[in-house]
Amino acid sequence: MWLYECHLHFHDVLFYETRTMGRLYETGRLLHNIALCYALGFAQTTYHHADDVPRYGEELAELNEASVYVTPAAGVDVRYAIHTFKLGDERNAVFMEKSNANIPTYGRAKEVMIGSHFQFGVLSEKSLTFPHWIRMGLWMGKARLEVREPVELRLVKGRKAETASTYPLNPTDLPDSAELRLFDLVSMRPSSLVENALIQAEDWWEGELPISGKFYLPAGMLHRV
């Protein structure tokens, strides 16, 4: 198994609604791994869904079959700006009606600023090709993707507890035998993520990064939705 360490450098603002406080719509400090799968082009969806229901299970199945797993992304250097937006109602209306009114939708968006930097990992048994640029978020913000040289991982068997702090993790993706003991919970959609997680697992991937040193990731993670 190989680990590609990926770095995202944003050249546009990034906005997606993680938390709403009145008229303030806040972008979270983590990037969900499901969103990254689509942004990287590893998963595809149709332009229009008649029933407006996500099909993550179907669209991520090919990644699982290929033994490719994308972790969530953590912020390395993240800055925010708050912008006010105001959108008019563009629906057709009968202008002769006395009750006709143009009611705007307005609010404030807390967005990730240009120049922000995130990092995440991609696990794969085979060599992968990555795009140089991706777009993500509600405004389809542009980001430059920097992929480091892949790091070879060693499978360590035997149930033990390790702290996985190199990248955030999606707890729904952990193997059934894994047990979360301690963790920092980050609430977001479509599923909450964890950081600095102490995990009891049967098997582990062990590797070493040039800067952060030795790390562990639970073996057997799949995109489960």
N, C-alpha and C positions, 0 to 999 in steps of 0.2 A: 504494500500500500504506500502511496505517495501523498504528501501534503503540499499543496500550493498555497503559499501565503500571499494574499491579495490586498492591495491598498487602493482605496478610492479617494481621489482628489477632486472635489467639486468645483466646477467652473460656472455653475448656475446655482441659484438658491434651490433648496430641497424642502418640500412641504408635503406632509401627510398627517392626518388627524389622529394623534395618539390619545390625547386627553382634551376634553372640552370643559371650560370653566366660564359659564355664562356665554359672552360673545367672544371669548378668547379660545382659539383653536391651536393647540400646542403640538409641535413636532417632537417626537421622543428622541432620546440620545442613543438608541440602538436601531439598527436596520434589521428587519425580520428576514430570516433565511428564505422564506417562501417568496418574498418580494425580490430577493437577490437572484433566485433561480430564474424568474421570468426576465429580470433585467439583463442577465448574462446570456439569455437566449437558450438556456438549457431546458426550459419548459415553454410551451406555446399554448395560446388560447385563441378562440375565435373572436373576431371583432365585436360580434353581437350575440348576446344570450337572450333568448325570448323570455326565459323565466328569471333572469337575473340572479342565478344561484351559482356560486363558485364550484368548480369541478377540480379542485386541487388533487384529489386522489387519483383521478384518471390522468391528469396532465403531468403529474410528477412520477407516475409509475415507471416511465422509461428511465428516469434517473436512478431509481432503486434497482432496476434490472441491470443497469450498467455499473452498479457499485460506485456511484458518484454521490457524494454528500457535501452540501454547502452549509457551513455554520452561519449563524447570525453575525453581524458586524458590530464591533465596538468602536467608539470614538477615540481617536488618538489626539486630535486637536479640533475641537468642535466649538464654533461660535454661532451665536443666534442674533437675529434681528426681528423686530415686531413691525409688521406692516398692516395698515388698515385697508380693507377692501369693501367695495360697495357695488353690488350687482343689481341691475334693474330687472323687473319682471318682463320677459319677452314673449309671453303667451299672447295669442290673438285675443282681442277684446272688441266689444261693440261700443263704439265711442258715443252713441246716443244715450246710453244708459246713464242715469244720474249717479249711480253708485260706482261708476268707473273710476279706478284709482291705480296709480303706479306705485306699488309698495316695494321698496328696494329691500334686498337682502344685504346685510352689512355685518361687519365684525372685524376682529383683529387676528392675524395669523402669525404665530411664532415660528419662523423659518430658520433652517440651517443656512448659514451664510456661505458665500463664495469663499473658497480657500480652505474649507473644513476637510478633515482627513479621517477616514475610517479604515479599519482593517478587519479581515475575516479569513477563513481557511476553506479550502476545497480539498476533500479527500477523494482519491481516485486510484483504481488499480492500473489504469492505462494513461498514456499521455493525452493531455487535453489541449485544445486550442481556445484561446480567450480573445474576446474583442478588445480593441484598444480604448474604445469609448463606449459608455452605456448611458441610458437615460432612465430615470426613475422618479417616483413621487407624483403628486397630483398635477404639478406643472411640467412634468417630464424634464426635470433638471438634468443637465449634462455633467458627467463625471469622467475623468480619465482613470483608466484601470492600469495599475502597475502590478505585475505578477513576478514574484521572486522565483529563484531557482527552486525546483521541487526538493523537498526533504523526504528521505526514505524513513518509513515508520517500521518499528519492530513490534510484533505481536507478543504481548506478555500474558500468559495464561495463569489462572489462579485467582480466586475471589479475594479482593482486597479493596480498601478504601483509599481513594486519591482525591486531591483537590484539582479540579479542572478550572483554571483561571486564565488560560491563554486567550480563549474566545468565549463569548456568551454561548449558552446552549439552549436548545428548545427541548423542554422536558418531555413533550409528547413524542419526540423522536428517539428517546432512549430505548434500549432493549428491555423486554419485559422483566428480565432478571435484575436489572439495575435498580438501586434504591437511593433516592435523594435523602441525605441526612441533614445537611446545613446548606443554605443558599440565600442569595439576595434575589428577591422576586422583582421583576420589572413587568408591570401590567401593560399589555398592548394587544392589538388584534392582528391576526385571527387567533393567536394563542400567546399566553404570557411566556416570557423568557426568564432564564436564571443566569446569575453571575457568581463567580467565586464559589462554585458548588462542590461540596464534599459528597462524593458518590461512592457507593459500594457496588462494584460490578464484577462480573465473572472474568472478563477479558479486557485488556487495555492496549491501545496503541501508544507506543513510547517513541518520542523523537526529540531532536535537539535543534533549536533555532539559533542562528548566529548571534543575535542580540540578547534574547530573553532566556536562552539556555534550554535545559531539559523540560519537557512537558508531557502530559498524559491526556489522552482523549478516550472515552469509552468506545470499545469496539462494537460493531453491530448497529450503529445508528442508521436509521432510515427516515425518509420524509413520510411521517405518519400524520394524516389529517382526516 
